[in-house]
């Protein structure tokens, strides 16, 4: 995530878009990506707000592409370092990569915001910055995370995807992540107490996707 985002503008969705959703996770089988784009991320709910104010205003949720990087049955895991931009998550383990949607990430079709292209452009930029990755071999939409139990969760919504990459990918790391390693799902499950809450929910989405086949 670039330093500019910490004081710049970010894409947000009004919290009213989530009325009626009782669960923290909204898996793809419950609401397909097309329906998410049409109903939750509809133009009437979207705006661009200064991040500094959005971080403290639960009227809005900042949209975060949250990407699980997978390869040969393993997940790329890491620990958030003190050099990251979100000090409320320092020291926690994570399986999610990504960040805020900046004004420069916005993709337009004429004068209309193309939300899916915007989310994917942001994911591509973030993973290029954080890991040196380009396009994945495959990508799969897993669902949304709409957390209500933490200060971080109240002002963010995660749009979760799984990216499949080659294990031979040349990964170059930023200093915002530590202890980076490939782990099997079984290995990750042995240390759930170390994971940030979004990663716990993302694991649920991933397992649900695998069970569907």
C-alpha positions as CSV (number, residue, x, y, z in Angstrom):
1,X,0.0,0.0,0.0
2,X,1.5,3.3,-1.0
3,X,2.1,6.1,1.6
4,X,-0.1,8.4,-0.5
5,X,-3.2,6.3,0.5
6,X,-2.7,7.1,4.2
7,X,-3.6,10.7,3.7
8,X,-5.3,10.5,0.3
9,X,-8.8,9.6,-1.0
10,X,-10.2,6.1,-1.0
11,X,-13.3,4.4,-2.5
12,X,-16.0,3.7,0.0
13,X,-19.5,2.1,0.1
14,X,-22.3,3.4,2.3
15,X,-23.0,1.1,5.2
16,X,-26.7,1.1,4.3
17,X,-25.8,-1.2,1.4
18,X,-25.4,-4.0,4.0
19,X,-28.7,-3.7,5.7
20,X,-30.3,-7.0,6.0
21,X,-27.0,-9.0,6.0
22,X,-26.7,-10.7,9.4
23,X,-23.7,-12.8,8.7
24,X,-20.1,-11.7,8.7
25,X,-19.3,-13.6,5.5
26,X,-21.3,-13.5,2.3
27,X,-20.0,-16.4,0.3
28,X,-20.2,-16.4,-3.5
29,X,-22.8,-19.2,-3.4
30,X,-25.1,-16.9,-1.4
31,X,-24.5,-13.8,-3.5
32,X,-22.7,-14.1,-6.8
33,X,-20.2,-11.5,-7.9
34,X,-22.6,-10.0,-10.5
35,X,-25.3,-9.5,-7.8
36,X,-22.7,-8.0,-5.4
37,X,-21.8,-5.5,-8.1
38,X,-25.4,-4.7,-8.9
39,X,-26.7,-4.4,-5.4
40,X,-24.0,-3.8,-2.8
41,X,-21.5,-1.9,-4.9
42,X,-24.2,0.0,-6.9
43,X,-23.4,3.5,-7.9
44,X,-25.8,5.1,-5.4
45,X,-23.8,3.6,-2.5
46,X,-20.3,4.6,-3.7
47,X,-18.3,7.7,-3.1
48,X,-14.7,8.8,-2.7
49,X,-13.8,10.0,0.8
50,X,-10.6,11.1,2.5
51,X,-9.1,8.1,4.2
52,X,-8.3,9.9,7.4
53,X,-12.0,10.6,8.0
54,X,-13.2,7.3,6.6
55,X,-11.1,5.4,9.2
56,X,-13.2,7.0,12.0
57,X,-16.7,7.0,10.3
58,X,-18.7,3.8,10.3
59,X,-21.3,5.5,8.0
60,X,-19.0,4.2,5.2
61,X,-16.9,1.1,4.6
62,X,-13.7,1.3,2.7
63,X,-13.6,-1.4,0.0
64,X,-10.5,-3.6,0.3
65,X,-9.5,-6.3,-2.3
66,X,-8.4,-9.1,0.0
67,X,-6.4,-11.6,-2.0
68,X,-5.5,-15.1,-0.9
69,X,-2.4,-16.2,-2.9
70,X,-2.4,-19.9,-3.4
71,X,-0.1,-22.4,-5.1
72,X,-0.1,-26.3,-5.1
73,X,-2.5,-26.5,-2.2
74,X,-0.7,-23.9,0.0
75,X,-1.4,-20.3,1.1
76,X,1.2,-17.5,1.2
77,X,1.1,-16.3,4.8
78,X,2.8,-13.5,6.7
79,X,3.0,-11.4,9.8
80,X,2.0,-7.7,9.7
81,X,5.0,-5.6,10.6
82,X,5.1,-2.3,12.4
83,X,5.9,-0.6,9.1
84,X,2.4,-1.3,7.7
85,X,-0.2,1.4,7.5
86,X,-2.8,-0.2,9.8
87,X,-1.4,-0.1,13.3
88,X,-4.4,-1.9,14.7
89,X,-3.2,-5.1,13.1
90,X,0.5,-5.0,14.0
91,X,1.9,-8.4,14.8
92,X,-1.0,-10.5,13.6
93,X,-0.6,-13.3,11.1
94,X,-2.5,-12.9,7.8
95,X,-3.3,-14.9,4.6
96,X,-4.7,-11.8,2.9
97,X,-2.9,-9.4,0.6
98,X,-4.2,-6.2,-0.8
99,X,-5.2,-2.7,0.3
100,X,-7.4,0.4,-0.2
101,X,-8.7,1.5,-3.6
102,X,-7.1,4.9,-4.4
103,X,-8.4,7.5,-6.6
104,X,-5.8,6.6,-9.3
105,X,-7.1,3.1,-9.3
106,X,-10.6,4.1,-10.5
107,X,-11.5,2.6,-13.9
108,X,-14.2,4.3,-15.9
109,X,-16.4,3.2,-18.8
110,X,-17.1,6.6,-20.3
111,X,-18.3,8.5,-17.2
112,X,-19.4,5.4,-15.2
113,X,-17.3,3.7,-12.7
114,X,-16.5,0.1,-13.6
115,X,-16.3,-1.4,-10.1
116,X,-15.1,-4.9,-11.0
117,X,-12.3,-3.5,-13.1
118,X,-11.4,-1.0,-10.4
119,X,-11.2,-3.8,-7.7
120,X,-9.1,-5.9,-10.0
121,X,-6.8,-3.1,-11.0
122,X,-6.3,-2.3,-7.3
123,X,-5.6,-5.9,-6.5
124,X,-3.1,-6.1,-9.4
125,X,-1.3,-2.9,-8.2
126,X,-1.2,-4.0,-4.5
127,X,0.2,-7.5,-5.3
128,X,2.8,-6.0,-7.6
129,X,3.8,-3.6,-4.9
130,X,3.7,-6.1,-2.0
131,X,4.9,-9.3,-3.8
132,X,6.2,-8.3,-7.2
133,X,3.4,-10.5,-8.8
134,X,1.7,-9.8,-12.0
135,X,-1.4,-11.6,-13.4
136,X,-2.4,-14.9,-11.6
137,X,-2.7,-18.2,-13.4
138,X,-6.3,-18.2,-12.2
139,X,-8.5,-16.1,-10.0
140,X,-11.8,-17.0,-8.2
141,X,-14.2,-14.7,-6.3
142,X,-14.9,-16.1,-2.8
143,X,-17.2,-13.6,-1.2
144,X,-17.4,-10.6,1.1
145,X,-16.4,-10.1,4.7
146,X,-18.6,-7.6,6.5
147,X,-17.2,-7.6,10.1
148,X,-18.9,-5.7,12.9
149,X,-16.9,-6.7,15.9
150,X,-13.8,-4.5,15.7
151,X,-12.9,-0.9,15.0
152,X,-11.1,-2.0,11.8
153,X,-14.0,-4.2,10.6
154,X,-16.6,-1.5,11.1
155,X,-15.1,0.8,8.6
156,X,-14.0,-1.7,5.9
157,X,-15.4,-4.4,3.7
158,X,-13.3,-7.1,2.1
159,X,-13.9,-8.4,-1.4
160,X,-12.1,-11.7,-1.2
161,X,-10.5,-13.5,-4.1
162,X,-8.2,-16.5,-4.4
163,X,-5.2,-16.0,-6.8
164,X,-3.4,-19.1,-8.1
165,X,0.2,-18.5,-8.9
166,X,3.2,-20.6,-9.9
167,X,5.4,-21.6,-7.0
168,X,8.3,-20.5,-9.2
169,X,7.0,-16.9,-9.2
170,X,9.8,-14.4,-8.3
171,X,8.3,-12.9,-5.1
172,X,9.9,-9.6,-3.9
173,X,8.6,-8.4,-0.5
174,X,7.9,-5.0,1.0
175,X,9.0,-4.3,4.5
176,X,5.4,-4.2,5.7
177,X,5.3,-8.0,5.9
178,X,7.5,-10.5,8.0
179,X,7.8,-14.2,8.4
180,X,6.5,-14.9,4.9
181,X,6.0,-18.5,4.0
182,X,3.9,-21.0,2.1
183,X,1.7,-23.1,4.4
184,X,-0.8,-25.8,3.9
185,X,-4.4,-25.3,5.1
186,X,-3.6,-27.8,7.8
187,X,-0.6,-25.8,9.0
188,X,-2.6,-22.6,9.0
189,X,-5.4,-24.3,11.0
190,X,-2.9,-25.2,13.7
191,X,-2.3,-21.6,14.6
192,X,-5.7,-19.9,14.1
193,X,-5.2,-17.9,17.3
194,X,-2.4,-15.9,15.6
195,X,-4.6,-14.9,12.6
196,X,-6.3,-11.5,12.2
197,X,-10.1,-11.8,12.1
198,X,-10.4,-11.3,8.3
199,X,-8.1,-14.2,7.7
200,X,-10.3,-16.4,9.8
201,X,-13.3,-15.4,7.8
202,X,-11.4,-15.7,4.5
203,X,-10.5,-19.3,5.4
204,X,-14.2,-20.0,5.9
205,X,-14.9,-18.6,2.4
206,X,-12.1,-20.6,0.9
207,X,-13.2,-23.9,2.5
208,X,-16.8,-23.3,1.3
209,X,-15.5,-22.7,-2.2
210,X,-13.5,-26.0,-2.1
211,X,-16.4,-27.9,-0.8
212,X,-18.6,-26.7,-3.7
213,X,-15.8,-27.9,-6.1
